Structures are given as C-alpha cells and as structure tokens.
C-alpha cells in the first residue's frame, strides 16, 4: 500500500460516508489505476490491497467498512477478534464505531463484554459481480450474479416442492369430507 497521488475529487468520492456502492463507476472507468482502485472498493476487502495500491487513511477506513459488510454476508455472528483480523482493525472501540456507521447495511447488536456483534437484519449488501468486466486484482467473488440466480432457483424449487407441496397435502387431508 502506498500513499496516493490520485485526483482529490476521486479520493473524496471513495471516502464519502454516504457512498458504499461503486460498481457504476467501475464499469465506466477507463484509467487503469482508478479502475483497479474502484474494483477493490466494489468487490474487494482489506485482504486484496496490494503494495502498489494507492491508499489514504480515509480510503482505508472505508475499505475496512466494506470488508465488515462482506464478512457480515457470510456470518451472522461476528466476533470482534475476527473483524479485527479480517478487516485490519486494531481495537474494539474502532470495531464498534465501524459497525455503528454501517446502519444502512444492517441492524446490529453489540455485546462488548463478549466481544461479539450479532446481525439481526440486513438492509443492503455489497455490489454483485455479474461478469460485466474482467477482474484485475480481486478474485471472482463467491457471491456473484450466477450464484445468486442459482440460490434463488434452489429456493424456488424448495418452496414449491417441500413447503407448498406439504402445505397442499396438509390442506387437502385436513379439509377432505370422505372418500373421493
């Protein structure tokens, strides 16, 4: 990770507390360096920062937040130690501050003595990779357009075969009035 020489307005955009989705910018970007940085902010985590990636302290904080969101998409219960390790955060106070700043993504319950954050409800998620463009620095995310479609199709089959199928059978038997 190196200090940045990028355009201040681009840095402001990345650091903005109101912005967490960058896919639209990534899809349009033609500058190679900015494209890589936008790819990192769109789909990546702290783990994907490379030595040649320009990074300000504000950009790092934002990427830590995005890394927490990625972690919350995999786990409902987030031990502070795991957040610190996966997101490059050094102390519990910062973990709690970052979690509270992510209210637009999820509702979280903090248990400071147990050092545990529990996600009660999700409101938003990270940008989803749909193969629109080649990834240059981030490996193909496990949650992508194809995996979401597959999960929805699986849920649809389960709904119609197991849930509604049993419900229909139950309704039929419960309301049957003698032999047919």
N, C-alpha and C positions, 0 to 999 in steps of 0.2 A: 504494500500500500504506500503510495507516495502522495505528497502534498499536491494540490491541484493547480493547474494553470488554465482551467476552463472558464468560460464566459460566466460572469457573476449572475446574470439573469437565469442561466441554466442551473447553476448551483442553487439559487433561490427557489426555483421550481422543484428541484429534488428535495430540498429541506422543508418545504412548505408543510405546516402542521395540518392543513386541510386536504392535502393530496396524498393518496395511497395507491392509486392506480395509474400506471404509466404505459400500458400496452398501446394506447392510441399514438403516443409519442414514439415509442419503439418501432411501431410499424412504419412510420413516416420518415424516421431519421436516416439520413444519408452519410453523415460524418461517421467514420469508423470508430473513433474513440467514444463519441457520445452514444452511438448505437450500443457499444459494449456496456457502458455505464447504465443505459436505460434497460438493457436486457437484465442486468444484475438487479435493478430496482423492480423490474416487472416480475421476474420469476425466481430470482436468486435469494440467497441468505448470506449471513456473515461468512459462512464456510466457503463461499465461492469468490471472495475477494482475492484478487491476485496482486502480486508485488507491484505490478505496473498500473494498477487501478488507481486513478486519482481519487482522493477522498478527503473531505473536510470533516471536522468534528460533528457538524450538523448532519452531514450525509451519513456518517457512521451511526449516529443516534437513530436516524430514520430507518436505516437498514437493520438495526437491532430490532426496531418495532416490527418491521416486515418479517423478520426471522421469527419473532414471537408469534405472529399471526400464522406463519407456516407451521410452527410447532403445534399451535392450538388446533390446526386442521387434522393433525394426526392423533393427538391425545387430549382427552377431556380434563384430566388432572395433570397439572404441570408443577412438579417440584421446583422450588427456586433454584436448587443446585443444577438441575438440568437446563433451566432457562439461562443461568449464568454461563454454563459450559457451551451450550449450543449457540447462544446469541452474543457471546463476548461481553457480558456484563459482569462487573466485579463485586457488586454488593446488593444486599436485599432491598435497601431503600430505593435504589435505581430500578430494580426489578419491579417493585410495586408501583413506582411512578410511571414506568413504561406501560404496565398493564392498565393502569387507570386512564392513560392517554389513548387507549385503544377502544374506548367505549362504543365507537361507531361500528366496530367489528364484532364485539361480543359483550355479554354480561358476565362479569367475573366476580367470584367470591374469594377474598384473600384471607388466609389463615396464617398470620405472621408467626405465631409460636411454632406451628407445624411446618412452616416454610413451604406452603402449598397454595397454589391458585387453582380454583375449580371453575371451569367454563360452564355456566348454566344455560346460556342461549347464544346462538350465533346470529348475527345480522348481516354479515358480509364475508367475503373471502378474498384471497389473492386473485390476481389476474390468472386466467386459464390459458394454457398454451394449446393452440389448435393447429400447429404445423404451418402457420401462415408464412413463416420466415425461418431460415436456418438459425439455430442457436450457436453462438460462437464461444461462449465461456461457461454457460450453465448447462449441466446435463439435462436431458429431457425430463421434465417434472413427472413424478408418478401420478399426480392428478393432472390430467390433461383432457382435452375435448373427447378423445376416444374412450378414455377410462370413465368419464362421466356418463357418456352415452351408454356404455356397457353396464354401468351400475344402475342407471335408470331403467334399462331394458330388463335387467335382472329383478329389480324391484317391481316392475310392471308384471312380469311373469309370476312372481311370488304373490302379489296382490290378487291376481286373477285365479291362480291355481290353489294356493293354500288358504288365503284369507277369505276371499269372496266365495271360493269353491266350498269351503267348510260352512260358511255362513248360509249359502243357498241350501246346502244339505240340511243344516240345522233348521232353517225356516221351513223347509218342505216337511220334515218329520214333525216339527212342533205344531204345525197347523193342518196336518192331514186329518181328514174326517173319514176314516175307514179305508177299505181296500179300493184300489183304482180299477 
